[in-house]
Amino acid sequence: MSIAVAVPAEILGIILPLLLGVAFLVLAERKVMAFVQRRKGPDVVGSFGLLQPLADGSKLILKEPISPSSANFSLFRMAPVATFMLSLVARAVVPFDYGMVLSDPNIGLLYLFAISSLGVYGIITAGRSSNSKYAFLGALRSAAQMVPYEVSIGLILITVLICVGPRNSSEIVMAQKQIWSGIPLFPVLVMFLISRLAETNRAPFDLPEAEAESVAGYNVEYSSMGSALFFLGEYANMILMSGPCTLLSPGGWPPILDLPISKKIPGSIRFSIKVILFPFLYIWVRAAFPRYRYDQLMGLGRKVFLPLSLARVVPVSGLLVTFQWLP
């Protein structure tokens, strides 16, 4: 097969499952939230409500896009597209199995987090171009909460890379064949997971779109597919960030137990099952915990996670150097 056909086929093989996953993740969230709150959830459109994502998507596509008269039209239209495209582009370096990845550079993990941190630019652009004080307030909140959690995520990543050695995503998984990094570094990876919640603007850290004080935040002026692209971008980021969480803590695609039956399951299926657990955890956190106040959110990042993640780098690296355990 020629490169002109193979590369687009690989890209579609990554994007289409992600879009389907996003559609049914929304349904799964509504079902899980309904179960927690002792409701039925969506169950009208199709059997058990399975066609509800298609009904919601077709409704958003058919709705008329409305733009504020005072908005910067070009930036206003570009912001949701940029947010959604960044969540797709970052997927290129997440391996599903050994060798089953679109691109596997030595800085794959750093590329992934660099792309994820660019998502805030779409939110800031949306808030500024809407020419609305509520949208602008939501955009400023998102940019402000990004800073302390980005730094703590970087320090946590350094701690894990010191322990496992390689920076290549596939090699990081192979380095955890003996023991998952999530076992000795469990407190670090709990901080990493909470920081990812704040990074993706998920509850209880969804202050940029807190409806009580900023209506709907940065996307308050959007309708139709503009609103849908922001929505898709948020859920695509949930799935995307579950990839590095799976690579760094539960060991990626190798089988949990060295049994003959577990080896018959393809690595991509094992990896996908582990990835699904993290969005479920995000949904459970949303259902169980109330939203933080803004000062609590910023205090957690600056006064708790930042010093703790920095303090963790020094003893871990010192221990590895002292006992000559460096990989």
N, C-alpha and C positions, 0 to 999 in steps of 0.2 A: 504494500500500500504506500502511495506517495505521501510526502510530508504535507502537501497541500490539502490532502484529505484526512490524514491521520491526526494532525494537530487540531483542526476544528472539531473532529469527532471526539477527541479527548476532552476538549473544552466543554462540549455539549454534555458529555458523560459526567462532568462535574457539576455543571450549572443546573441541568434538568432535575436530578435527584435533590439538589439543594432547594429548588423552588417548590417541588412537591413536599419536601420535608417542612418547609416554612408554612405551606398551606395547612398541612395536617397538624403541625405543632400548635397553630392557633386553635384548631378544634380540640386538640388534646388539652390545652390550657383551660379552655372553657369547660371541658368535661371534668377535669381534675378539680377545678375551682368549685364546680357545682357539687361534686362528691363531698368535698370538704365542708361546704356550706349546706349540705343535705338538700340539694336541689336536683332536678333532672338534667339541666343543661340542654343544649340544642339536640332535638330528637325528631324534628318535623320533616326536614328536607332529606329525603333518602332514608335508608335503613340505619337506625341508630344515629341519624344526623350526619352520616358520612359525606353527604353531598353539600353540606353547609359551606365549606370553603369555596366551592364552585359558585354557589349562589351569591356569597359575599363578594367574590372577585368580579363576577359579571355585573353586579349592581354598581360597584365602584368604577368599572370601565365605562358604563353607560351614563353615569352622572355627568352633568355639565361642569367643566373646570371654571371656577370663578376666581378672578384675581382682584386684589384691592386696587383701587384707582391710583393710589399714591405709592404703590410698590415699584421697586426696580424690576421691571418685567423679566429681563434676561437672567439676572441672578436668582430671581424668585423661582423661575422654571428650572434652573440648573441645579439648585441645592438638593432637592430630593433625588435626582438622578445620580449626582455625585455620591451621596450617602449610600445609595443602593449598590452602585457599581463598585465602590471600595470593598463592600462586604463580599462581592463575588470575586474580585481580583485576588484578595488575600487567600482564597481557597486553593490557589494553585500550588502552594507549598505544603499542604497538609497531606501526609501519606496515609492511605487506607490499609496498605500491606507493604511488605518489603518490595520496592521497585514499582508499586502501584501509586504513582504520583506524577503530576504533570511536570513539575520542576522540583529538583531536590538539591538546591545549592547548599554550601557549607554554612551560610548565614540564614538558613530558612526560617529558623525560629525568630531571629531578630527582624527579618523582613516582615514576618507575620504581625509582630507587635508594632512595627513602624507603620504598617498600613492601617492597623486598627486604631492607632492614635490619630490618624488623619481624618477619621470620621467626624471629629468635632468641628472641622472646617465647614462641612455641609450644614451642620446645625447652626453655627455662627452666621453663615451666609443666609440661611433661611430666616433667622431672627432679625438680622439687619435689613435684609431686602424687603421684608414684609411691611416695614414702616409702622409697626405696632408696638406699643410699650410692653404688652404682655409677651409677645413673641421675643422681643429683645431681652426682657428679663429672663426668660427661659434659656435663651442662647448664652447669656452671661453666666448663668448658674452652671450650665453644662461645661463651659470652658474653665470655670473656676474649680469645679470638683474634679476635672480631668487631671490637674497638675499634681496634687499630692499622691493620688492613687497611681498615676503613671510612674512616678519615681519609686514608689514602694514595689510595684510590679517588676521594674527593672532590677532592683536589688534582690528580690526573690528569685528572679531568673538567673542572676549571677550565682546565687547560692546553689541552685540546682545544677548549673553547668559546671561549677567547681567540682561537684560530687561525681557527675556522670562522665565528664571529660569532653566528648565531641559536641559540636554546635549543629551538626547536620541532624535533621529531624529523625531520619531512619536510624542513624547510629545511636541517637539518644535512647530510642526504644531498645535496640540491641544491647546497650550497656546495662539495661535493667533486667536481663534474663535471670540473674541470680537473686536479686531482691529489688522490689519496686522502690523508687526514690520516695514515694509517698509514705513509706513506713518510717524510715529514720527522720524524714523531714516533714512529718505530719503537721506540726504547728505552722510551718512556713506555707504549706500548700492550702491550709484552711484560710490563711491570710490572702493567699493568691486568689482563691475562689471568691472570697468576699470582695476583694478589689475588682475582680471581673464583673461582679454584680453592679458595683458603682460605675465602672467603665462603660458598661452597656446600658446605663440608665434604667436598670431594672429595680423593682420594688425589693427592699424598702428604701432604695436610694434614688427613686424616680422623681427627684425634686425639680429637674428642668421642665417636667410636664405635670406638675402638681396642680390639679384642677381647682383646689380650694383657694389658692392665692394668685396663680398665673393663668387661669382658665384652662388652656391645654398646652401652654408653653410655646416652644418655638414653632410648632406646626398648627397654631390656632387659626391662621388665615388660609390654610390649605384645604382643598376639597378634591373630590374625584381621585384621579390617579396620583396626584401630588401627595395627598395624605396616605394613599395606599403604598407608595414607594418608601415613605418614612417608616410605615408600619412593617413592610417587608424587610427593610434594612435592619430594624431592631431585632426581629426574630431570626434573620439570617446571621446576625452577629452572635446571637445566643448559640446557634448551632456551630458557628465558626469557632467561637472561643471554647466550646466543649472539646474541640479537636486537640489544642495544646494542653488542656487540662488532662485529657486521656493520655497524651504522649508523656507528660511529666509525672503523673501520679500512679494510675493503675496499670502502667506497663505497656500501653499500646495494644498491638494485635496478637502477641504470643499467648498461648493458652495458659489459663490460671493454674491448672494441674496438668502434669505430664502424663495424661491418660490417652490410650489409643483412640477413644471416641471423640475426645476434644480435638485431636489432630485432624479428624475428618471434616471439621467445620472450617470453612475458608477464613483466612485471617481478616479479610475485609468485613465479614459478618461479625466476628468477635469484636473488632474495632468499633463497628457501628452500634452494637449493643451497649458497649461501654460509653460511647458518645451520647446515646439516648438518655442515660441515667442523669447526666448533668442538667439538660433542660428540665427534666422532671424535678430535680432539686431546686432549680430556679423557680418553677411554678409553685412548689411546696412552700418555699420561703415567702413568695408573694401572698399565698393564702394564709400563712401563719403569723407573719410579723407586721405590725403597723409601720407607717411611713415615719422616717426620722425627721426631726426638725433640721433646718439647714445648718445651724451652728453645730449640732451633734454630728452631722455628716462630715463637715469640714474638720471638726475636732478629732474624729475617729481617724481620718486620713493623716492629718498633720501631727497629732500628739500621741497616737497609738501605733498605727501601722508603719509610719516612716521611721521612727526610732527603733521599733522592734525588728523591722526587716534589716536595718543597718547594723543593729547589734548582733544579728544572726550571722551576717557574713563573716565577721571577724573570728568568732570562736570556731565556726565550721572550717574555714580555711586554715586557721592555726592548728586545729586538731589533725587535719589531713597532712599538713606539712610536717608536724612533729612526729607522727607515727609512720610517715612516708607511705600514706595511703592514696596519694594523688593518682588519678587514672592516667 
